[in-house]
Amino acid sequence: MSAIKRSFSIPVDISQALDEVIPIQERSAFVAHSHSEALRKVKKDKLIEAIDNIETWDSGGESTVDILRKIRMRNS
């Protein structure tokens, strides 16, 4: 995997904890993994929020299959 150098500011206590706990040769991988997990969580939370905000739809008793057929016929 290719890499790019980035510059970020982090609180002093987090920097000190990182220095104490993670060996220097493993820090980039640790930070990359941490960011990857945090980004995955943000994306997941946004998807859940989008799903939660989908408006309900009254089908008027029609089946999903019939509704999809009508939509497809209109769009063809």
PDB file of N, CA, C and O in Angstrom:
ATOM      1  N   MET A   1       0.845  -1.173   0.000  1.00  0.00           N
ATOM      2  CA  MET A   1       0.000   0.000   0.000  1.00  0.00           C
ATOM      3  C   MET A   1       0.888   1.233   0.000  1.00  0.00           C
ATOM      4  O   MET A   1       1.844   1.324   0.771  1.00  0.00           O
ATOM      5  N   SER A   2       0.563   2.180  -0.872  1.00  0.00           N
ATOM      6  CA  SER A   2       1.345   3.412  -0.890  1.00  0.00           C
ATOM      7  C   SER A   2       0.931   4.297   0.275  1.00  0.00           C
ATOM      8  O   SER A   2      -0.152   4.136   0.839  1.00  0.00           O
ATOM      9  N   ALA A   3       1.784   5.210   0.620  1.00  0.00           N
ATOM     10  CA  ALA A   3       1.525   6.076   1.773  1.00  0.00           C
ATOM     11  C   ALA A   3       1.847   7.518   1.415  1.00  0.00           C
ATOM     12  O   ALA A   3       2.603   7.794   0.484  1.00  0.00           O
ATOM     13  N   ILE A   4       1.263   8.417   2.164  1.00  0.00           N
ATOM     14  CA  ILE A   4       1.520   9.839   1.997  1.00  0.00           C
ATOM     15  C   ILE A   4       1.734  10.429   3.386  1.00  0.00           C
ATOM     16  O   ILE A   4       1.066  10.039   4.344  1.00  0.00           O
ATOM     17  N   LYS A   5       2.658  11.360   3.489  1.00  0.00           N
ATOM     18  CA  LYS A   5       2.882  12.015   4.781  1.00  0.00           C
ATOM     19  C   LYS A   5       1.843  13.098   4.965  1.00  0.00           C
ATOM     20  O   LYS A   5       1.572  13.881   4.055  1.00  0.00           O
ATOM     21  N   ARG A   6       1.253  13.134   6.176  1.00  0.00           N
ATOM     22  CA  ARG A   6       0.271  14.162   6.542  1.00  0.00           C
ATOM     23  C   ARG A   6       0.706  14.750   7.864  1.00  0.00           C
ATOM     24  O   ARG A   6       1.456  14.130   8.617  1.00  0.00           O
ATOM     25  N   SER A   7       0.241  15.923   8.134  1.00  0.00           N
ATOM     26  CA  SER A   7       0.596  16.587   9.385  1.00  0.00           C
ATOM     27  C   SER A   7      -0.683  16.928  10.134  1.00  0.00           C
ATOM     28  O   SER A   7      -1.562  17.600   9.595  1.00  0.00           O
ATOM     29  N   PHE A   8      -0.790  16.464  11.382  1.00  0.00           N
ATOM     30  CA  PHE A   8      -1.958  16.696  12.214  1.00  0.00           C
ATOM     31  C   PHE A   8      -1.513  17.180  13.574  1.00  0.00           C
ATOM     32  O   PHE A   8      -0.412  16.871  14.029  1.00  0.00           O
ATOM     33  N   SER A   9      -2.367  17.931  14.211  1.00  0.00           N
ATOM     34  CA  SER A   9      -2.122  18.335  15.597  1.00  0.00           C
ATOM     35  C   SER A   9      -2.985  17.458  16.488  1.00  0.00           C
ATOM     36  O   SER A   9      -4.170  17.256  16.221  1.00  0.00           O
ATOM     37  N   ILE A  10      -2.375  16.938  17.555  1.00  0.00           N
ATOM     38  CA  ILE A  10      -3.115  16.140  18.532  1.00  0.00           C
ATOM     39  C   ILE A  10      -2.777  16.655  19.925  1.00  0.00           C
ATOM     40  O   ILE A  10      -1.719  17.251  20.126  1.00  0.00           O
ATOM     41  N   PRO A  11      -3.658  16.432  20.876  1.00  0.00           N
ATOM     42  CA  PRO A  11      -3.371  16.886  22.237  1.00  0.00           C
ATOM     43  C   PRO A  11      -2.090  16.243  22.778  1.00  0.00           C
ATOM     44  O   PRO A  11      -1.743  15.114  22.431  1.00  0.00           O
ATOM     45  N   VAL A  12      -1.411  16.986  23.623  1.00  0.00           N
ATOM     46  CA  VAL A  12      -0.134  16.538  24.192  1.00  0.00           C
ATOM     47  C   VAL A  12      -0.290  15.206  24.917  1.00  0.00           C
ATOM     48  O   VAL A  12       0.563  14.330  24.779  1.00  0.00           O
ATOM     49  N   ASP A  13      -1.375  15.039  25.694  1.00  0.00           N
ATOM     50  CA  ASP A  13      -1.531  13.798  26.457  1.00  0.00           C
ATOM     51  C   ASP A  13      -1.693  12.587  25.544  1.00  0.00           C
ATOM     52  O   ASP A  13      -1.217  11.500  25.873  1.00  0.00           O
ATOM     53  N   ILE A  14      -2.353  12.757  24.412  1.00  0.00           N
ATOM     54  CA  ILE A  14      -2.492  11.643  23.458  1.00  0.00           C
ATOM     55  C   ILE A  14      -1.137  11.333  22.828  1.00  0.00           C
ATOM     56  O   ILE A  14      -0.781  10.168  22.654  1.00  0.00           O
ATOM     57  N   SER A  15      -0.389  12.369  22.489  1.00  0.00           N
ATOM     58  CA  SER A  15       0.941  12.171  21.912  1.00  0.00           C
ATOM     59  C   SER A  15       1.860  11.431  22.886  1.00  0.00           C
ATOM     60  O   SER A  15       2.601  10.530  22.494  1.00  0.00           O
ATOM     61  N   GLN A  16       1.801  11.823  24.156  1.00  0.00           N
ATOM     62  CA  GLN A  16       2.633  11.167  25.162  1.00  0.00           C
ATOM     63  C   GLN A  16       2.226   9.703  25.347  1.00  0.00           C
ATOM     64  O   GLN A  16       3.081   8.826  25.462  1.00  0.00           O
ATOM     65  N   ALA A  17       0.924   9.449  25.375  1.00  0.00           N
ATOM     66  CA  ALA A  17       0.441   8.072  25.524  1.00  0.00           C
ATOM     67  C   ALA A  17       0.868   7.228  24.326  1.00  0.00           C
ATOM     68  O   ALA A  17       1.280   6.079  24.486  1.00  0.00           O
ATOM     69  N   LEU A  18       0.771   7.800  23.130  1.00  0.00           N
ATOM     70  CA  LEU A  18       1.200   7.095  21.921  1.00  0.00           C
ATOM     71  C   LEU A  18       2.680   6.742  22.017  1.00  0.00           C
ATOM     72  O   LEU A  18       3.075   5.618  21.706  1.00  0.00           O
ATOM     73  N   ASP A  19       3.499   7.705  22.447  1.00  0.00           N
ATOM     74  CA  ASP A  19       4.943   7.469  22.594  1.00  0.00           C
ATOM     75  C   ASP A  19       5.246   6.392  23.638  1.00  0.00           C
ATOM     76  O   ASP A  19       6.179   5.606  23.475  1.00  0.00           O
ATOM     77  N   GLU A  20       4.458   6.365  24.701  1.00  0.00           N
ATOM     78  CA  GLU A  20       4.687   5.402  25.781  1.00  0.00           C
ATOM     79  C   GLU A  20       4.256   3.984  25.412  1.00  0.00           C
ATOM     80  O   GLU A  20       4.895   3.010  25.812  1.00  0.00           O
ATOM     81  N   VAL A  21       3.181   3.875  24.655  1.00  0.00           N
ATOM     82  CA  VAL A  21       2.554   2.568  24.437  1.00  0.00           C
ATOM     83  C   VAL A  21       2.948   1.911  23.106  1.00  0.00           C
ATOM     84  O   VAL A  21       3.134   0.696  23.045  1.00  0.00           O
ATOM     85  N   ILE A  22       3.073   2.702  22.059  1.00  0.00           N
ATOM     86  CA  ILE A  22       3.311   2.146  20.721  1.00  0.00           C
ATOM     87  C   ILE A  22       4.762   2.370  20.322  1.00  0.00           C
ATOM     88  O   ILE A  22       5.237   3.505  20.327  1.00  0.00           O
ATOM     89  N   PRO A  23       5.479   1.288  19.973  1.00  0.00           N
ATOM     90  CA  PRO A  23       6.866   1.445  19.515  1.00  0.00           C
ATOM     91  C   PRO A  23       6.937   2.340  18.278  1.00  0.00           C
ATOM     92  O   PRO A  23       6.024   2.342  17.452  1.00  0.00           O
ATOM     93  N   ILE A  24       8.007   3.086  18.159  1.00  0.00           N
ATOM     94  CA  ILE A  24       8.141   4.080  17.084  1.00  0.00           C
ATOM     95  C   ILE A  24       7.944   3.472  15.695  1.00  0.00           C
ATOM     96  O   ILE A  24       7.345   4.101  14.822  1.00  0.00           O
ATOM     97  N   GLN A  25       8.446   2.249  15.488  1.00  0.00           N
ATOM     98  CA  GLN A  25       8.335   1.634  14.166  1.00  0.00           C
ATOM     99  C   GLN A  25       6.908   1.167  13.850  1.00  0.00           C
ATOM    100  O   GLN A  25       6.622   0.803  12.710  1.00  0.00           O
ATOM    101  N   GLU A  26       6.018   1.174  14.836  1.00  0.00           N
ATOM    102  CA  GLU A  26       4.628   0.735  14.629  1.00  0.00           C
ATOM    103  C   GLU A  26       3.623   1.886  14.667  1.00  0.00           C
ATOM    104  O   GLU A  26       2.428   1.666  14.466  1.00  0.00           O
ATOM    105  N   ARG A  27       4.086   3.096  14.919  1.00  0.00           N
ATOM    106  CA  ARG A  27       3.161   4.219  15.120  1.00  0.00           C
ATOM    107  C   ARG A  27       2.370   4.584  13.881  1.00  0.00           C
ATOM    108  O   ARG A  27       1.170   4.839  13.978  1.00  0.00           O
ATOM    109  N   SER A  28       3.001   4.619  12.728  1.00  0.00           N
ATOM    110  CA  SER A  28       2.273   4.982  11.502  1.00  0.00           C
ATOM    111  C   SER A  28       1.160   3.984  11.225  1.00  0.00           C
ATOM    112  O   SER A  28       0.040   4.372  10.894  1.00  0.00           O
ATOM    113  N   ALA A  29       1.468   2.703  11.360  1.00  0.00           N
ATOM    114  CA  ALA A  29       0.451   1.670  11.128  1.00  0.00           C
ATOM    115  C   ALA A  29      -0.674   1.780  12.155  1.00  0.00           C
ATOM    116  O   ALA A  29      -1.848   1.621  11.821  1.00  0.00           O
ATOM    117  N   PHE A  30      -0.305   2.053  13.409  1.00  0.00           N
ATOM    118  CA  PHE A  30      -1.305   2.201  14.466  1.00  0.00           C
ATOM    119  C   PHE A  30      -2.237   3.377  14.174  1.00  0.00           C
ATOM    120  O   PHE A  30      -3.456   3.248  14.279  1.00  0.00           O
ATOM    121  N   VAL A  31      -1.666   4.508  13.812  1.00  0.00           N
ATOM    122  CA  VAL A  31      -2.464   5.699  13.524  1.00  0.00           C
ATOM    123  C   VAL A  31      -3.324   5.463  12.276  1.00  0.00           C
ATOM    124  O   VAL A  31      -4.492   5.849  12.255  1.00  0.00           O
ATOM    125  N   ALA A  32      -2.764   4.837  11.243  1.00  0.00           N
ATOM    126  CA  ALA A  32      -3.538   4.554  10.036  1.00  0.00           C
ATOM    127  C   ALA A  32      -4.722   3.639  10.351  1.00  0.00           C
ATOM    128  O   ALA A  32      -5.835   3.865   9.876  1.00  0.00           O
ATOM    129  N   HIS A  33      -4.471   2.609  11.152  1.00  0.00           N
ATOM    130  CA  HIS A  33      -5.551   1.690  11.532  1.00  0.00           C
ATOM    131  C   HIS A  33      -6.612   2.418  12.358  1.00  0.00           C
ATOM    132  O   HIS A  33      -7.809   2.226  12.140  1.00  0.00           O
ATOM    133  N   SER A  34      -6.185   3.236  13.286  1.00  0.00           N
ATOM    134  CA  SER A  34      -7.116   3.989  14.132  1.00  0.00           C
ATOM    135  C   SER A  34      -7.990   4.916  13.291  1.00  0.00           C
ATOM    136  O   SER A  34      -9.202   4.995  13.490  1.00  0.00           O
ATOM    137  N   HIS A  35      -7.362   5.612  12.353  1.00  0.00           N
ATOM    138  CA  HIS A  35      -8.126   6.497  11.472  1.00  0.00           C
ATOM    139  C   HIS A  35      -9.081   5.708  10.587  1.00  0.00           C
ATOM    140  O   HIS A  35     -10.212   6.136  10.355  1.00  0.00           O
ATOM    141  N   SER A  36      -8.638   4.573  10.099  1.00  0.00           N
ATOM    142  CA  SER A  36      -9.485   3.732   9.258  1.00  0.00           C
ATOM    143  C   SER A  36     -10.736   3.293  10.018  1.00  0.00           C
ATOM    144  O   SER A  36     -11.843   3.347   9.484  1.00  0.00           O
ATOM    145  N   GLU A  37     -10.558   2.862  11.252  1.00  0.00           N
ATOM    146  CA  GLU A  37     -11.689   2.429  12.076  1.00  0.00           C
ATOM    147  C   GLU A  37     -12.624   3.604  12.387  1.00  0.00           C
ATOM    148  O   GLU A  37     -13.846   3.455  12.355  1.00  0.00           O
ATOM    149  N   ALA A  38     -12.051   4.753  12.682  1.00  0.00           N
ATOM    150  CA  ALA A  38     -12.870   5.934  12.984  1.00  0.00           C
ATOM    151  C   ALA A  38     -13.669   6.356  11.749  1.00  0.00           C
ATOM    152  O   ALA A  38     -14.845   6.700  11.865  1.00  0.00           O
ATOM    153  N   LEU A  39     -13.048   6.335  10.579  1.00  0.00           N
ATOM    154  CA  LEU A  39     -13.752   6.679   9.340  1.00  0.00           C
ATOM    155  C   LEU A  39     -14.856   5.673   9.031  1.00  0.00           C
ATOM    156  O   LEU A  39     -15.934   6.058   8.578  1.00  0.00           O
ATOM    157  N   ARG A  40     -14.599   4.395   9.271  1.00  0.00           N
ATOM    158  CA  ARG A  40     -15.615   3.364   9.060  1.00  0.00           C
ATOM    159  C   ARG A  40     -16.821   3.631   9.951  1.00  0.00           C
ATOM    160  O   ARG A  40     -17.963   3.502   9.510  1.00  0.00           O
ATOM    161  N   LYS A  41     -16.570   4.001  11.199  1.00  0.00           N
ATOM    162  CA  LYS A  41     -17.655   4.298  12.135  1.00  0.00           C
ATOM    163  C   LYS A  41     -18.456   5.523  11.691  1.00  0.00           C
ATOM    164  O   LYS A  41     -19.685   5.516  11.755  1.00  0.00           O
ATOM    165  N   VAL A  42     -17.765   6.570  11.243  1.00  0.00           N
ATOM    166  CA  VAL A  42     -18.454   7.776  10.774  1.00  0.00           C
ATOM    167  C   VAL A  42     -19.340   7.445   9.578  1.00  0.00           C
ATOM    168  O   VAL A  42     -20.487   7.886   9.516  1.00  0.00           O
ATOM    169  N   LYS A  43     -18.813   6.669   8.623  1.00  0.00           N
ATOM    170  CA  LYS A  43     -19.603   6.283   7.446  1.00  0.00           C
ATOM    171  C   LYS A  43     -20.810   5.449   7.858  1.00  0.00           C
ATOM    172  O   LYS A  43     -21.915   5.656   7.356  1.00  0.00           O
ATOM    173  N   LYS A  44     -20.599   4.508   8.770  1.00  0.00           N
ATOM    174  CA  LYS A  44     -21.693   3.665   9.249  1.00  0.00           C
ATOM    175  C   LYS A  44     -22.764   4.509   9.931  1.00  0.00           C
ATOM    176  O   LYS A  44     -23.955   4.331   9.677  1.00  0.00           O
ATOM    177  N   ASP A  45     -22.339   5.424  10.794  1.00  0.00           N
ATOM    178  CA  ASP A  45     -23.293   6.294  11.492  1.00  0.00           C
ATOM    179  C   ASP A  45     -24.092   7.144  10.514  1.00  0.00           C
ATOM    180  O   ASP A  45     -25.292   7.342  10.705  1.00  0.00           O
ATOM    181  N   LYS A  46     -23.434   7.653   9.456  1.00  0.00           N
ATOM    182  CA  LYS A  46     -24.142   8.450   8.447  1.00  0.00           C
ATOM    183  C   LYS A  46     -25.152   7.603   7.687  1.00  0.00           C
ATOM    184  O   LYS A  46     -26.249   8.074   7.388  1.00  0.00           O
ATOM    185  N   LEU A  47     -24.801   6.364   7.371  1.00  0.00           N
ATOM    186  CA  LEU A  47     -25.742   5.474   6.685  1.00  0.00           C
ATOM    187  C   LEU A  47     -26.943   5.155   7.571  1.00  0.00           C
ATOM    188  O   LEU A  47     -28.083   5.159   7.107  1.00  0.00           O
ATOM    189  N   ILE A  48     -26.684   4.882   8.834  1.00  0.00           N
ATOM    190  CA  ILE A  48     -27.778   4.599   9.770  1.00  0.00           C
ATOM    191  C   ILE A  48     -28.688   5.823   9.890  1.00  0.00           C
ATOM    192  O   ILE A  48     -29.912   5.691   9.908  1.00  0.00           O
ATOM    193  N   GLU A  49     -28.095   6.997   9.971  1.00  0.00           N
ATOM    194  CA  GLU A  49     -28.893   8.221  10.054  1.00  0.00           C
ATOM    195  C   GLU A  49     -29.738   8.406   8.792  1.00  0.00           C
ATOM    196  O   GLU A  49     -30.909   8.776   8.870  1.00  0.00           O
ATOM    197  N   ALA A  50     -29.134   8.145   7.629  1.00  0.00           N
ATOM    198  CA  ALA A  50     -29.879   8.272   6.375  1.00  0.00           C
ATOM    199  C   ALA A  50     -31.042   7.286   6.337  1.00  0.00           C
ATOM    200  O   ALA A  50     -32.141   7.634   5.907  1.00  0.00           O
ATOM    201  N   ILE A  51     -30.804   6.075   6.779  1.00  0.00           N
ATOM    202  CA  ILE A  51     -31.871   5.065   6.808  1.00  0.00           C
ATOM    203  C   ILE A  51     -32.960   5.478   7.780  1.00  0.00           C
ATOM    204  O   ILE A  51     -34.147   5.341   7.484  1.00  0.00           O
ATOM    205  N   ASP A  52     -32.563   5.982   8.937  1.00  0.00           N
ATOM    206  CA  ASP A  52     -33.534   6.413   9.941  1.00  0.00           C
ATOM    207  C   ASP A  52     -34.400   7.575   9.446  1.00  0.00           C
ATOM    208  O   ASP A  52     -35.524   7.759   9.913  1.00  0.00           O
ATOM    209  N   ASN A  53     -33.871   8.356   8.499  1.00  0.00           N
ATOM    210  CA  ASN A  53     -34.602   9.532   8.004  1.00  0.00           C
ATOM    211  C   ASN A  53     -35.402   9.266   6.734  1.00  0.00           C
ATOM    212  O   ASN A  53     -35.990  10.187   6.167  1.00  0.00           O
ATOM    213  N   ILE A  54     -35.429   8.023   6.288  1.00  0.00           N
ATOM    214  CA  ILE A  54     -36.234   7.691   5.111  1.00  0.00           C
ATOM    215  C   ILE A  54     -37.704   7.805   5.507  1.00  0.00           C
ATOM    216  O   ILE A  54     -38.143   7.243   6.511  1.00  0.00           O
ATOM    217  N   GLU A  55     -38.444   8.542   4.696  1.00  0.00           N
ATOM    218  CA  GLU A  55     -39.859   8.704   4.991  1.00  0.00           C
ATOM    219  C   GLU A  55     -40.614   7.421   4.655  1.00  0.00           C
ATOM    220  O   GLU A  55     -40.314   6.730   3.682  1.00  0.00           O
ATOM    221  N   THR A  56     -41.603   7.129   5.494  1.00  0.00           N
ATOM    222  CA  THR A  56     -42.426   5.961   5.207  1.00  0.00           C
ATOM    223  C   THR A  56     -43.340   6.275   4.035  1.00  0.00           C
ATOM    224  O   THR A  56     -43.602   7.440   3.732  1.00  0.00           O
ATOM    225  N   TRP A  57     -43.816   5.245   3.388  1.00  0.00           N
ATOM    226  CA  TRP A  57     -44.613   5.414   2.192  1.00  0.00           C
ATOM    227  C   TRP A  57     -45.817   4.495   2.286  1.00  0.00           C
ATOM    228  O   TRP A  57     -45.681   3.294   2.518  1.00  0.00           O
ATOM    229  N   ASP A  58     -46.965   5.057   2.106  1.00  0.00           N
ATOM    230  CA  ASP A  58     -48.191   4.273   2.117  1.00  0.00           C
ATOM    231  C   ASP A  58     -48.409   3.725   0.713  1.00  0.00           C
ATOM    232  O   ASP A  58     -48.616   4.488  -0.230  1.00  0.00           O
ATOM    233  N   SER A  59     -48.363   2.419   0.577  1.00  0.00           N
ATOM    234  CA  SER A  59     -48.496   1.786  -0.735  1.00  0.00           C
ATOM    235  C   SER A  59     -49.944   1.668  -1.173  1.00  0.00           C
ATOM    236  O   SER A  59     -50.220   1.267  -2.304  1.00  0.00           O
ATOM    237  N   GLY A  60     -50.867   2.009  -0.297  1.00  0.00           N
ATOM    238  CA  GLY A  60     -52.279   1.908  -0.643  1.00  0.00           C
ATOM    239  C   GLY A  60     -52.719   0.467  -0.845  1.00  0.00           C
ATOM    240  O   GLY A  60     -53.696   0.204  -1.547  1.00  0.00           O
ATOM    241  N   GLY A  61     -51.998  -0.470  -0.231  1.00  0.00           N
ATOM    242  CA  GLY A  61     -52.371  -1.870  -0.339  1.00  0.00           C
ATOM    243  C   GLY A  61     -51.745  -2.606  -1.509  1.00  0.00           C
ATOM    244  O   GLY A  61     -51.904  -3.820  -1.638  1.00  0.00           O
ATOM    245  N   GLU A  62     -51.020  -1.869  -2.377  1.00  0.00           N
ATOM    246  CA  GLU A  62     -50.355  -2.525  -3.517  1.00  0.00           C
ATOM    247  C   GLU A  62     -49.138  -3.302  -3.037  1.00  0.00           C
ATOM    248  O   GLU A  62     -48.495  -2.933  -2.054  1.00  0.00           O
ATOM    249  N   SER A  63     -48.835  -4.377  -3.743  1.00  0.00           N
ATOM    250  CA  SER A  63     -47.639  -5.145  -3.400  1.00  0.00           C
ATOM    251  C   SER A  63     -46.400  -4.415  -3.912  1.00  0.00           C
ATOM    252  O   SER A  63     -46.478  -3.607  -4.838  1.00  0.00           O
ATOM    253  N   THR A  64     -45.287  -4.703  -3.313  1.00  0.00           N
ATOM    254  CA  THR A  64     -44.022  -4.115  -3.734  1.00  0.00           C
ATOM    255  C   THR A  64     -43.717  -4.457  -5.187  1.00  0.00           C
ATOM    256  O   THR A  64     -43.214  -3.619  -5.935  1.00  0.00           O
ATOM    257  N   VAL A  65     -44.019  -5.670  -5.577  1.00  0.00           N
ATOM    258  CA  VAL A  65     -43.761  -6.109  -6.955  1.00  0.00           C
ATOM    259  C   VAL A  65     -44.550  -5.245  -7.931  1.00  0.00           C
ATOM    260  O   VAL A  65     -44.005  -4.790  -8.936  1.00  0.00           O
ATOM    261  N   ASP A  66     -45.855  -5.011  -7.638  1.00  0.00           N
ATOM    262  CA  ASP A  66     -46.678  -4.189  -8.527  1.00  0.00           C
ATOM    263  C   ASP A  66     -46.161  -2.753  -8.601  1.00  0.00           C
ATOM    264  O   ASP A  66     -46.141  -2.149  -9.674  1.00  0.00           O
ATOM    265  N   ILE A  67     -45.751  -2.221  -7.478  1.00  0.00           N
ATOM    266  CA  ILE A  67     -45.219  -0.853  -7.453  1.00  0.00           C
ATOM    267  C   ILE A  67     -43.953  -0.762  -8.292  1.00  0.00           C
ATOM    268  O   ILE A  67     -43.794   0.173  -9.077  1.00  0.00           O
ATOM    269  N   LEU A  68     -43.050  -1.726  -8.132  1.00  0.00           N
ATOM    270  CA  LEU A  68     -41.809  -1.720  -8.921  1.00  0.00           C
ATOM    271  C   LEU A  68     -42.085  -1.866 -10.409  1.00  0.00           C
ATOM    272  O   LEU A  68     -41.415  -1.238 -11.229  1.00  0.00           O
ATOM    273  N   ARG A  69     -43.063  -2.689 -10.766  1.00  0.00           N
ATOM    274  CA  ARG A  69     -43.425  -2.829 -12.186  1.00  0.00           C
ATOM    275  C   ARG A  69     -43.890  -1.496 -12.754  1.00  0.00           C
ATOM    276  O   ARG A  69     -43.482  -1.113 -13.850  1.00  0.00           O
ATOM    277  N   LYS A  70     -44.745  -0.780 -12.012  1.00  0.00           N
ATOM    278  CA  LYS A  70     -45.228   0.521 -12.473  1.00  0.00           C
ATOM    279  C   LYS A  70     -44.080   1.503 -12.650  1.00  0.00           C
ATOM    280  O   LYS A  70     -44.020   2.223 -13.647  1.00  0.00           O
ATOM    281  N   ILE A  71     -43.171   1.532 -11.684  1.00  0.00           N
ATOM    282  CA  ILE A  71     -42.020   2.432 -11.766  1.00  0.00           C
ATOM    283  C   ILE A  71     -41.176   2.102 -12.988  1.00  0.00           C
ATOM    284  O   ILE A  71     -40.767   3.001 -13.723  1.00  0.00           O
ATOM    285  N   ARG A  72     -40.915   0.826 -13.208  1.00  0.00           N
ATOM    286  CA  ARG A  72     -40.095   0.406 -14.356  1.00  0.00           C
ATOM    287  C   ARG A  72     -40.767   0.752 -15.670  1.00  0.00           C
ATOM    288  O   ARG A  72     -40.103   1.163 -16.622  1.00  0.00           O
ATOM    289  N   MET A  73     -42.081   0.589 -15.729  1.00  0.00           N
ATOM    290  CA  MET A  73     -42.821   0.892 -16.964  1.00  0.00           C
ATOM    291  C   MET A  73     -42.767   2.392 -17.245  1.00  0.00           C
ATOM    292  O   MET A  73     -42.648   2.789 -18.404  1.00  0.00           O
ATOM    293  N   ARG A  74     -42.851   3.237 -16.211  1.00  0.00           N
ATOM    294  CA  ARG A  74     -42.773   4.677 -16.393  1.00  0.00           C
ATOM    295  C   ARG A  74     -41.392   5.099 -16.882  1.00  0.00           C
ATOM    296  O   ARG A  74     -41.267   6.044 -17.661  1.00  0.00           O
ATOM    297  N   ASN A  75     -40.370   4.407 -16.432  1.00  0.00           N
ATOM    298  CA  ASN A  75     -38.996   4.795 -16.756  1.00  0.00           C
ATOM    299  C   ASN A  75     -38.460   4.137 -18.023  1.00  0.00           C
ATOM    300  O   ASN A  75     -37.316   4.383 -18.405  1.00  0.00           O
ATOM    301  N   SER A  76     -39.263   3.308 -18.678  1.00  0.00           N
ATOM    302  CA  SER A  76     -38.743   2.661 -19.889  1.00  0.00           C
ATOM    303  C   SER A  76     -39.234   3.345 -21.135  1.00  0.00           C
ATOM    304  O   SER A  76     -38.892   2.930 -22.242  1.00  0.00           O
TER     305      SER A  76
END
